[in-house]
Amino acid sequence: MNYTIIGFGGRGSLYAQLFSRIGGVKLAAVCEIIPERLEKAGRLYGLPKDKLFLSDKEFASAGKLGDLCIVSTQDGQHKEHALMMLGAGYDLLLEKPIATNFGDCQDISDKAKALNRRVFVCHVLRYAPFFSVIKRELESGAYGRIAVLNLTENIAYWHFAHSYVRGSWSAVPPSAPMIIAKTCHDLDIISWFMGAECKSVSSVGSLGFFMEENAPEGSSDRCFSCAVRADCPYDAERFYITERLDKGHTVWPVAVLCEVPTRERVEDALKIGPYGRCVWRCGNNAVDRQTVNMEFKGGAIANLTATAFSKDCYREIHIHCEKGEIFGDMIDNILTCSVYGKESKTIDVNETDDSFAGHGGGDAKMVADVAAVYGGRSCVALTTIENSMQSHAIGFAAEESRQNGGKLVTPFKL
């Protein structure tokens, strides 16, 4: 298998690392608009200059240089780059979300079908042991049908500030709504577990905290010039330098600020760039709290809650079935499983050594699964675009509902 990448940022470079661990898989070309990143890709993977592209159009016009193209550019570019790469002859490994509105998602799906191309969507949580073990338990039949499913994504106060207040997903548009940009993972897991069509959606949520009226008295528009930052949990110098860079942490989120993080470079980035701004003065509009209610065919109901207000970044789930229940969280990675009238059991899902890859090991397992398709060891992966469309339909319906006072919305028909 040969593959290419358009967008050699955090996700694109991570997938390249993971693919490099698999025999017979080779990176053939990279397209990236930041010259330093492009040079890094060439150096790490031995790519000649004629396989390094600064222009997406030049990259596409070079024709098909591999079996698969990883599309890991910004959300608002997904449609353009997905259609461009499909037209150049590639199958796709498409970073989530598929696109920033449902019509664009459908356009990508339709073109892939018309051209008989595969599109894998990076819904990596399907591969995380925490969720794959739950799926196995549910499919055993011992718990009966799902009646109620509650899933909470605790985004973490620091992660939300980095990505959805100061970062690339802070404003809609050009980003997708938070319920899509962040929690389409969770909506996908819910759809996967339910295995049924979603009939209706309602949602409420808002941006209630990261606004100028909540800024502490005496604060300024940047952390480095703020007189009250010593008591602020969002102080950028402490977050990026004291708590991370000074402890040898040079990958995400520090690496987002500059390509080769040093104290001087990170300080310069914080003094002039977006990540050194006061979190109450960023002009952001991504909601910091949202809940989504869903009803599925067969009568099962589900709730997803996304919150910016937690110390740690983790998910917790409780599935109430007609004959039993399963609950746990991704901090302990311990599932408690009960069949009514019988003894409960616990399942330890701390089985992966790929924690550096994120998502509970799901990143590494997804990459291996996609590679297996091209190596002839598998004929289908878990995260095809066909499997991913319902989660996006639910998410965009949820945003429509939220913007209309929580009214009941029927998701787009697939």
C-alpha positions as CSV (number, residue, x, y, z in Angstrom):
1,M,0.0,0.0,0.0
2,N,1.2,3.5,-1.0
3,Y,-0.6,6.5,0.4
4,T,-0.4,10.3,0.4
5,I,-1.4,13.1,2.8
6,I,-3.0,16.5,2.3
7,G,-2.6,18.4,5.5
8,F,0.5,17.4,7.5
9,G,-0.6,18.9,10.8
10,G,-1.3,17.1,14.1
11,R,-3.6,14.4,12.7
12,G,-1.9,13.9,9.4
13,S,1.6,13.6,10.9
14,L,0.2,11.2,13.6
15,Y,-1.3,8.9,10.9
16,A,2.0,8.9,9.1
17,Q,3.8,7.8,12.3
18,L,1.2,5.0,12.8
19,F,1.4,3.8,9.2
20,S,5.2,3.8,9.3
21,R,5.0,0.9,11.9
22,I,3.2,-1.3,9.4
23,G,5.2,-3.4,7.0
24,G,4.6,-2.8,3.3
25,V,3.0,0.6,3.8
26,K,4.8,3.6,2.3
27,L,4.2,7.4,2.3
28,A,4.5,8.5,-1.4
29,A,3.7,12.2,-1.3
30,V,2.6,15.1,1.0
31,C,0.7,18.3,0.3
32,E,1.0,21.0,3.0
33,I,0.8,24.8,2.8
34,I,3.2,25.4,5.7
35,P,6.8,25.0,4.3
36,E,8.3,24.0,7.6
37,R,5.8,21.1,8.0
38,L,6.4,20.1,4.4
39,E,10.2,20.0,4.9
40,K,9.7,18.0,8.0
41,A,7.6,15.4,6.2
42,G,10.2,15.1,3.4
43,R,13.0,14.6,6.0
44,L,11.2,12.1,8.1
45,Y,9.9,9.9,5.3
46,G,12.7,10.3,2.7
47,L,10.5,12.0,0.1
48,P,12.0,13.7,-2.9
49,K,11.2,17.3,-3.6
50,D,8.9,16.5,-6.5
51,K,6.7,14.6,-4.1
52,L,6.3,17.5,-1.8
53,F,3.5,20.0,-2.7
54,L,2.7,23.4,-1.3
55,S,-0.3,23.7,-3.6
56,D,-3.4,21.5,-3.4
57,K,-4.1,22.0,-7.1
58,E,-0.6,21.0,-8.2
59,F,-0.9,18.0,-5.9
60,A,-4.2,16.9,-7.5
61,S,-2.9,17.6,-11.0
62,A,0.0,15.2,-10.4
63,G,-2.5,12.4,-10.6
64,K,-2.8,9.3,-8.4
65,L,0.4,8.7,-6.5
66,G,-0.9,6.1,-4.1
67,D,-3.8,3.9,-3.2
68,L,-5.1,6.2,-0.5
69,C,-5.0,9.9,0.4
70,I,-5.4,11.0,4.0
71,V,-7.4,14.2,4.0
72,S,-6.5,16.0,7.3
73,T,-6.9,19.7,6.5
74,Q,-9.2,22.0,8.3
75,D,-12.9,21.2,8.6
76,G,-14.0,23.9,6.1
77,Q,-11.6,22.5,3.5
78,H,-12.8,18.9,3.7
79,K,-15.4,19.0,0.9
80,E,-13.0,20.7,-1.5
81,H,-10.1,18.4,-0.8
82,A,-12.2,15.2,-0.6
83,L,-13.8,15.8,-4.0
84,M,-10.4,16.9,-5.4
85,M,-8.7,13.7,-4.3
86,L,-11.5,11.5,-5.3
87,G,-11.3,13.0,-8.7
88,A,-7.6,12.4,-8.8
89,G,-8.2,8.7,-8.4
90,Y,-7.7,8.1,-4.6
91,D,-9.6,6.3,-2.0
92,L,-9.8,8.5,1.1
93,L,-9.0,8.3,4.8
94,L,-11.0,11.4,5.8
95,E,-10.5,13.1,9.1
96,K,-13.8,13.8,11.0
97,P,-16.0,15.7,10.5
98,I,-16.8,14.7,7.0
99,A,-17.7,18.3,6.2
100,T,-19.3,21.4,7.8
101,N,-22.9,20.8,6.6
102,F,-24.9,17.8,5.7
103,G,-25.2,18.7,2.0
104,D,-21.5,18.7,1.6
105,C,-21.2,15.3,3.4
106,Q,-23.8,13.9,1.0
107,D,-21.8,15.3,-2.0
108,I,-18.7,13.5,-0.9
109,S,-20.6,10.3,-0.3
110,D,-22.3,10.5,-3.7
111,K,-19.1,11.2,-5.6
112,A,-17.3,8.3,-3.9
113,K,-20.2,6.0,-4.8
114,A,-20.2,7.2,-8.4
115,L,-16.5,6.7,-8.8
116,N,-16.5,3.4,-6.9
117,R,-14.0,4.7,-4.4
118,R,-13.7,3.9,-0.7
119,V,-13.9,6.6,1.9
120,F,-12.9,5.7,5.4
121,V,-13.9,8.3,8.1
122,C,-11.7,8.7,11.2
123,H,-14.3,7.7,13.7
124,V,-11.5,6.1,15.7
125,L,-13.6,5.4,18.9
126,R,-15.1,2.4,17.2
127,Y,-11.6,0.9,17.5
128,A,-10.9,1.9,21.1
129,P,-11.0,-1.2,23.3
130,F,-13.4,0.6,25.7
131,F,-16.1,0.9,23.1
132,S,-15.3,-2.2,21.1
133,V,-15.7,-4.4,24.2
134,I,-19.1,-2.7,24.9
135,K,-20.1,-3.5,21.4
136,R,-19.1,-7.1,21.9
137,E,-21.1,-7.4,25.1
138,L,-24.2,-5.9,23.6
139,E,-24.0,-8.2,20.6
140,S,-23.8,-11.2,23.0
141,G,-27.6,-10.9,23.5
142,A,-27.3,-11.3,27.3
143,Y,-28.4,-7.8,28.0
144,G,-31.4,-7.6,25.7
145,R,-32.3,-4.6,23.7
146,I,-31.0,-1.1,24.6
147,A,-33.7,1.0,26.3
148,V,-31.8,4.1,27.4
149,L,-28.2,5.2,26.6
150,N,-26.5,8.1,28.3
151,L,-23.1,9.3,27.1
152,T,-21.2,12.3,28.4
153,E,-18.1,13.8,26.8
154,N,-16.1,15.8,29.3
155,I,-14.0,18.0,27.0
156,A,-11.9,19.4,29.9
157,Y,-11.6,23.1,30.6
158,W,-8.1,23.3,29.2
159,H,-8.8,21.4,26.0
160,F,-11.9,23.4,25.3
161,A,-10.0,26.6,25.8
162,H,-7.2,25.5,23.5
163,S,-9.4,24.2,20.6
164,Y,-12.8,25.8,20.9
165,V,-12.0,29.2,22.4
166,R,-8.5,30.2,21.2
167,G,-8.1,27.6,18.4
168,S,-9.2,26.5,15.0
169,W,-12.7,25.3,16.0
170,S,-13.7,28.5,17.9
171,A,-15.9,30.0,15.3
172,V,-18.8,28.7,13.2
173,P,-18.3,29.2,10.3
174,P,-15.6,28.3,9.1
175,S,-15.6,25.4,11.6
176,A,-18.4,22.9,11.9
177,P,-20.7,23.4,15.0
178,M,-19.1,22.0,18.2
179,I,-21.6,19.1,18.3
180,I,-20.2,18.0,15.0
181,A,-16.6,19.2,15.2
182,K,-16.1,17.6,18.6
183,T,-18.8,15.1,19.3
184,C,-19.5,13.4,16.0
185,H,-17.3,10.7,17.6
186,D,-19.9,10.3,20.3
187,L,-22.9,10.4,18.0
188,D,-21.2,7.8,15.9
189,I,-20.7,5.5,18.9
190,I,-24.4,5.9,19.8
191,S,-25.5,5.1,16.3
192,W,-23.2,2.1,16.2
193,F,-24.5,0.7,19.4
194,M,-28.1,1.3,18.5
195,G,-27.9,-0.2,15.0
196,A,-31.2,1.5,14.1
197,E,-32.4,4.6,12.3
198,C,-32.7,7.8,14.4
199,K,-36.3,9.1,14.2
200,S,-36.1,12.4,16.0
201,V,-33.6,14.8,17.7
202,S,-33.9,17.7,20.1
203,S,-31.1,19.7,21.5
204,V,-30.4,22.7,23.8
205,G,-27.1,24.4,24.5
206,S,-25.3,27.7,24.5
207,L,-22.1,29.7,24.9
208,G,-22.4,30.9,28.5
209,F,-19.0,31.3,30.0
210,F,-16.2,32.2,27.5
211,M,-17.6,35.7,26.8
212,E,-16.2,39.2,27.7
213,E,-18.8,39.9,30.3
214,N,-17.3,37.1,32.4
215,A,-13.7,38.3,32.2
216,P,-12.2,38.9,35.7
217,E,-11.9,42.5,36.8
218,G,-8.5,43.9,35.9
219,S,-7.8,41.3,33.2
220,S,-6.4,42.3,29.8
221,D,-6.8,40.9,26.3
222,R,-3.6,38.8,26.4
223,C,-2.2,36.6,29.2
224,F,1.3,38.0,29.1
225,S,0.1,41.5,30.0
226,C,-2.6,40.4,32.4
227,A,-2.4,41.7,36.0
228,V,-4.6,38.9,37.4
229,R,-3.3,35.8,35.6
230,A,-1.8,34.3,38.7
231,D,-5.2,33.1,39.8
232,C,-6.5,32.2,36.3
233,P,-6.8,28.5,35.3
234,Y,-6.5,29.6,31.6
235,D,-3.2,31.5,31.9
236,A,-1.5,30.6,28.6
237,E,2.1,30.7,30.0
238,R,1.4,28.3,32.7
239,F,-0.6,26.0,30.5
240,Y,1.8,25.8,27.5
241,I,5.1,26.5,29.1
242,T,5.2,25.7,32.9
243,E,2.9,22.7,32.9
244,R,4.0,21.3,29.5
245,L,7.1,22.6,27.7
246,D,9.2,22.9,30.9
247,K,8.4,19.2,31.6
248,G,9.6,18.1,28.2
249,H,6.2,18.0,26.5
250,T,6.7,19.2,23.0
251,V,3.8,17.5,21.1
252,W,0.1,18.5,21.0
253,P,-1.1,21.0,22.2
254,V,2.3,22.8,22.4
255,A,3.3,21.8,18.9
256,V,0.3,23.7,17.6
257,L,2.0,26.9,18.5
258,C,5.2,26.4,16.5
259,E,6.8,23.6,14.5
260,V,9.9,23.1,16.8
261,P,8.8,24.2,20.3
262,T,11.4,26.0,22.4
263,R,10.8,28.4,25.2
264,E,11.6,31.4,23.1
265,R,9.4,30.3,20.2
266,V,6.5,29.4,22.4
267,E,6.7,32.7,24.3
268,D,6.8,34.6,21.0
269,A,3.8,32.7,19.8
270,L,1.9,33.4,23.0
271,K,2.7,37.1,22.8
272,I,1.4,37.6,19.3
273,G,-0.6,34.6,18.3
274,P,-4.1,33.3,19.0
275,Y,-3.2,31.0,21.8
276,G,-2.0,33.8,24.1
277,R,-5.4,35.6,24.1
278,C,-7.7,36.0,27.1
279,V,-10.3,33.3,26.8
280,W,-13.0,35.8,27.5
281,R,-12.0,38.1,24.7
282,C,-11.5,35.7,21.7
283,G,-14.6,36.5,19.7
284,N,-15.5,32.8,19.7
285,N,-19.0,31.4,19.3
286,A,-18.6,27.6,19.8
287,V,-21.1,26.5,22.5
288,D,-19.5,25.4,25.8
289,R,-22.4,23.2,26.8
290,Q,-24.9,21.1,24.8
291,T,-27.2,18.2,25.3
292,V,-28.8,16.1,22.5
293,N,-31.8,13.8,22.9
294,M,-32.4,11.1,20.3
295,E,-35.2,8.5,19.6
296,F,-34.4,5.5,17.5
297,K,-36.7,3.1,15.6
298,G,-37.7,0.4,18.0
299,G,-38.2,2.8,20.9
300,A,-34.6,3.2,22.3
301,I,-33.7,6.7,23.4
302,A,-30.3,8.2,23.9
303,N,-28.8,11.4,25.4
304,L,-25.4,12.9,24.7
305,T,-24.1,15.7,26.9
306,A,-21.0,17.7,25.9
307,T,-19.4,20.0,28.5
308,A,-16.4,22.2,28.6
309,F,-16.4,22.1,32.4
310,S,-14.4,19.2,33.7
311,K,-10.9,18.8,35.0
312,D,-10.0,15.9,32.8
313,C,-10.8,15.0,29.2
314,Y,-12.8,11.7,29.1
315,R,-16.0,10.0,28.3
316,E,-18.5,8.2,30.5
317,I,-21.3,5.9,29.5
318,H,-24.3,4.1,31.0
319,I,-26.3,1.8,28.8
320,H,-29.6,0.6,30.3
321,C,-30.8,-2.5,28.5
322,E,-34.0,-4.5,29.0
323,K,-32.2,-7.4,30.6
324,G,-29.0,-5.7,32.0
325,E,-26.8,-2.7,32.0
326,I,-23.2,-1.6,31.2
327,F,-21.5,1.5,32.6
328,G,-17.9,2.9,32.9
329,D,-15.6,5.7,32.1
330,M,-12.4,6.2,30.1
331,I,-10.4,7.3,33.1
332,D,-10.4,4.0,34.8
333,N,-11.2,2.0,31.6
334,I,-13.2,-0.4,33.8
335,L,-16.6,-1.6,32.6
336,T,-19.2,-2.9,35.0
337,C,-21.6,-5.3,33.3
338,S,-24.7,-6.7,35.0
339,V,-27.4,-9.1,33.8
340,Y,-30.4,-8.6,36.0
341,G,-30.7,-11.5,38.6
342,K,-27.1,-12.5,38.1
343,E,-23.8,-11.4,39.5
344,S,-22.1,-8.4,38.0
345,K,-18.7,-8.6,36.3
346,T,-16.1,-6.1,35.6
347,I,-14.0,-5.9,32.5
348,D,-10.6,-4.1,32.5
349,V,-10.0,-2.6,29.0
350,N,-6.6,-1.2,29.7
351,E,-5.1,-3.4,27.1
352,T,-3.4,-1.1,24.7
353,D,0.2,0.3,24.6
354,D,-0.8,2.8,21.9
355,S,-1.9,5.5,24.4
356,F,0.4,8.1,22.7
357,A,-1.8,7.7,19.6
358,G,-4.8,8.9,21.5
359,H,-8.5,8.0,21.6
360,G,-7.8,5.0,23.9
361,G,-5.7,3.3,21.3
362,G,-8.3,3.7,18.6
363,D,-6.1,5.7,16.3
364,A,-3.5,2.9,15.9
365,K,-6.1,0.2,15.6
366,M,-8.0,2.1,12.9
367,V,-4.8,2.7,10.8
368,A,-4.0,-1.0,11.1
369,D,-7.5,-1.9,10.0
370,V,-7.4,0.3,6.9
371,A,-4.0,-1.1,6.0
372,A,-5.4,-4.6,6.3
373,V,-8.0,-3.7,3.6
374,Y,-5.2,-3.0,1.1
375,G,-3.1,-5.9,2.3
376,G,-5.9,-8.3,1.5
377,R,-6.3,-9.3,5.2
378,S,-9.7,-7.6,5.3
379,C,-12.4,-6.6,2.9
380,V,-14.1,-3.8,4.9
381,A,-13.2,-1.4,7.8
382,L,-15.5,-0.3,10.5
383,T,-15.5,3.4,9.6
384,T,-16.7,3.7,6.1
385,I,-18.5,6.9,5.0
386,E,-21.7,4.8,4.7
387,N,-21.4,3.9,8.4
388,S,-20.7,7.5,9.4
389,M,-23.5,9.5,7.7
390,Q,-26.1,8.9,10.4
391,S,-24.0,10.5,13.1
392,H,-23.5,13.6,11.0
393,A,-27.3,13.7,10.1
394,I,-28.0,13.6,13.9
395,G,-25.4,16.3,14.6
396,F,-26.7,18.7,12.1
397,A,-30.3,18.1,13.2
398,A,-29.2,18.7,16.7
399,E,-27.7,22.1,15.8
400,E,-30.9,23.0,13.9
401,S,-32.9,22.1,17.0
402,R,-30.5,24.1,19.3
403,Q,-30.8,27.2,17.2
404,N,-34.6,26.9,17.3
405,G,-35.2,26.6,21.1
406,G,-34.9,22.8,21.2
407,K,-37.7,21.9,18.7
408,L,-38.0,18.4,17.6
409,V,-36.2,17.7,14.3
410,T,-36.2,14.7,12.0
411,P,-32.6,14.0,10.8
412,F,-31.8,14.1,7.1
413,K,-32.8,10.9,5.4
414,L,-29.9,8.8,4.2
